[in-house]
Amino acid sequence: MAPSPTLTALLQAAVAAYGLAWALAALGNRWARAPLAAGLALQLAWTVWRGCAIGFFPLTNKAESFSAGAFALALVALVAWNPARPFALTQLSLAVAAGVTAALFPQQLDFATPLLRTVWYPLHVPISFLAVSTWVAAAAAGVCWWADRDRAWLARVDRFALWGFGLWSASMVCGGVWGVLAWGAYFMWDPKIIWSVILWFHYASFVHLRLTPSLQARPWVRPALALAGVAWVLVATVGTSFFFGRSSHAF
């Protein structure tokens, strides 16, 4: 079903607001946070409108999936706002990229299949996007540490990595329950599920590194692993949906 032009314009306006926030952050303007908040409000309206139109949480196609990713990235960027250019631009760049990708995909309204019509699906997917966005914030803090070697950024790297790990763990629990309802199994040898487990072990190890005495004199390890984690995230989210063959989790 084709959406109304106004609905499509809402998403485009939200992406434009994120782009304005990125430009202002690049200039070091303290007003960059305002268009970011406006973009979130516009995208929330787009999400609610589509949800009401299909009678379900709007996570049924590529446009809605990338839009949810952009919303989560922008939300974490707003909540964890810091005017440092590397920190803000790292998060906003990915939010803009996800938003533009969502706007480029077909905007048709798709109704949820029976496999999706459970509370566990709209819990599993948004929580996973929030986890990924928090890990992006950890990587952004790592970029800032590489830029000025201020140890305060290390604390942010650790905090965001831990929060993301907690959210990802909750997402995996919800996903496991949904898997039983949808396919009759908690785990399958599916590319996205395998990479989700890899991500879990990466960050499970990561959050313990600051407690390792032999690494106390190597502060660069955690920022480096935070940056590597974003690469694994891209493989787990985008790569498994478009480049790893057929997956039951493909967008």
Secondary structure as GFF3:
##gff-version 3
##sequence-region A 1 251
A	DSSP	alpha_helix	5	26	.	.	.	ID=ss1
A	DSSP	three_ten_helix	30	32	.	.	.	ID=ss2
A	DSSP	alpha_helix	33	54	.	.	.	ID=ss3
A	DSSP	alpha_helix	62	79	.	.	.	ID=ss4
A	DSSP	alpha_helix	85	104	.	.	.	ID=ss5
A	DSSP	three_ten_helix	114	116	.	.	.	ID=ss6
A	DSSP	alpha_helix	120	148	.	.	.	ID=ss7
A	DSSP	alpha_helix	151	183	.	.	.	ID=ss8
A	DSSP	alpha_helix	191	209	.	.	.	ID=ss9
A	DSSP	three_ten_helix	213	215	.	.	.	ID=ss10
A	DSSP	alpha_helix	221	234	.	.	.	ID=ss11
A	DSSP	pi_helix	235	239	.	.	.	ID=ss12
A	DSSP	alpha_helix	240	242	.	.	.	ID=ss13
###
